[in-house]
Amino acid sequence: MKVLLDTHTLIWFLEDSPRLSRKAKSLMEDLGNDVYVHAISWFEMSIKAKIGKLSLADPIDIAFTQASKNGILTIDINAPQLKAYQSLPFIQEHRDPFDRLIIATAIQERLSIVSNDPKFALYPAAQVLW
């Protein structure tokens, strides 16, 4: 299975948080799965850490290395993702640009999203696991 992590899922995994569901943790630890995180998640985490909305146990570069050592691959932004982003329906209740790029990427790359965010279910084309 190929999965794309939402930003909070990555954070909870790196911090070994009890908020991470058993299913999510199992998906991420299964060596048969390809586990991805979007570069936009690293950017979002950096912004939130800088403005004091996120406290990470380790600096972002250490977290990045830790994720890589755990087999989590980073997907860079590309033109097909941006096209998919523009094609997403506008949903008034969900205007978060970081989330929307994660959703667009998952749809475009045919990845399941590992997220506890109920707003992801507003997008019928997105397959969300938790």
C-alpha positions as CSV (number, residue, x, y, z in Angstrom):
1,M,0.0,0.0,0.0
2,K,1.2,3.6,-0.7
3,V,0.2,6.1,1.9
4,L,0.7,9.9,2.3
5,L,0.9,11.2,5.8
6,D,-1.0,14.3,6.9
7,T,1.3,16.7,8.9
8,H,-0.2,15.9,12.3
9,T,0.2,12.2,11.6
10,L,3.9,12.7,10.9
11,I,4.3,14.8,14.1
12,W,2.6,12.3,16.2
13,F,4.6,9.4,14.7
14,L,7.9,11.3,15.4
15,E,6.9,12.0,18.9
16,D,5.5,8.5,19.5
17,S,2.2,10.2,20.6
18,P,-0.6,8.1,21.9
19,R,-2.9,10.2,19.7
20,L,-1.6,8.2,16.7
21,S,-4.1,5.4,16.0
22,R,-2.9,1.8,16.1
23,K,-4.0,1.4,12.5
24,A,-2.0,4.5,11.4
25,K,1.1,3.4,13.3
26,S,0.8,-0.1,11.8
27,L,0.5,1.3,8.3
28,M,3.6,3.4,8.9
29,E,5.7,0.6,10.4
30,D,4.7,-2.1,7.8
31,L,7.8,-2.5,5.7
32,G,5.6,-3.6,2.8
33,N,4.0,-0.1,2.6
34,D,5.5,2.9,0.8
35,V,5.1,5.8,3.3
36,Y,5.4,9.4,2.0
37,V,5.2,12.8,3.5
38,H,4.8,15.9,1.3
39,A,7.5,18.6,1.4
40,I,4.7,21.1,2.3
41,S,4.3,19.3,5.6
42,W,8.0,20.0,6.5
43,F,7.4,23.6,5.5
44,E,4.2,23.8,7.6
45,M,6.0,22.4,10.6
46,S,8.9,24.9,10.2
47,I,6.5,27.8,10.0
48,K,4.5,26.6,13.1
49,A,7.7,26.0,15.1
50,K,9.0,29.5,14.2
51,I,5.8,31.3,15.3
52,G,5.4,29.2,18.4
53,K,2.4,27.1,17.4
54,L,4.4,23.9,17.4
55,S,6.9,22.6,19.9
56,L,9.0,19.8,18.4
57,A,11.2,17.5,20.5
58,D,14.0,17.8,18.0
59,P,15.0,20.6,15.5
60,I,13.3,20.2,12.1
61,D,16.4,18.9,10.4
62,I,16.8,16.2,13.0
63,A,13.1,15.3,12.6
64,F,13.6,15.1,8.8
65,T,16.6,12.7,9.2
66,Q,14.6,10.6,11.8
67,A,11.7,10.3,9.4
68,S,14.1,9.3,6.6
69,K,15.7,6.6,8.8
70,N,12.2,5.3,9.5
71,G,11.6,4.8,5.7
72,I,9.4,7.9,5.2
73,L,10.0,9.4,1.8
74,T,9.5,13.1,1.0
75,I,7.5,14.0,-2.1
76,D,8.6,17.3,-3.7
77,I,6.0,19.6,-5.2
78,N,5.5,19.3,-9.0
79,A,3.3,20.7,-11.8
80,P,0.8,17.8,-11.9
81,Q,0.1,18.3,-8.2
82,L,-0.5,22.0,-8.7
83,K,-2.9,21.1,-11.5
84,A,-4.7,18.7,-9.2
85,Y,-4.8,21.4,-6.5
86,Q,-6.5,23.8,-8.9
87,S,-9.0,21.1,-9.8
88,L,-10.1,20.4,-6.2
89,P,-13.6,21.6,-5.4
90,F,-13.7,24.7,-3.3
91,I,-15.1,23.8,0.1
92,Q,-15.9,26.8,2.3
93,E,-15.3,24.8,5.5
94,H,-11.8,23.8,4.5
95,R,-9.5,26.4,3.0
96,D,-6.2,25.2,4.6
97,P,-3.7,25.4,1.7
98,F,-1.3,22.8,3.2
99,D,-4.1,20.3,3.6
100,R,-5.5,20.9,0.2
101,L,-2.1,20.3,-1.4
102,I,-1.7,17.1,0.5
103,I,-5.2,16.0,-0.7
104,A,-4.5,17.0,-4.3
105,T,-1.2,15.1,-4.2
106,A,-2.8,12.0,-2.8
107,I,-5.5,12.0,-5.5
108,Q,-3.0,12.8,-8.3
109,E,-0.4,10.2,-7.1
110,R,-3.1,7.6,-6.1
111,L,-2.1,7.5,-2.5
112,S,-4.2,6.9,0.6
113,I,-4.0,9.6,3.1
114,V,-3.3,8.8,6.8
115,S,-5.1,11.5,8.7
116,N,-7.4,12.1,11.7
117,D,-8.7,15.3,10.2
118,P,-12.5,14.9,9.5
119,K,-12.3,17.7,6.9
120,F,-10.4,15.4,4.5
121,A,-13.6,13.3,4.2
122,L,-15.2,16.3,2.4
123,Y,-13.2,15.3,-0.7
124,P,-14.9,12.3,-2.2
125,A,-11.9,11.4,-4.4
126,A,-9.6,11.2,-1.4
127,Q,-9.1,7.8,0.4
128,V,-8.5,8.6,4.0
129,L,-7.3,6.0,6.6
130,W,-7.1,6.3,10.3
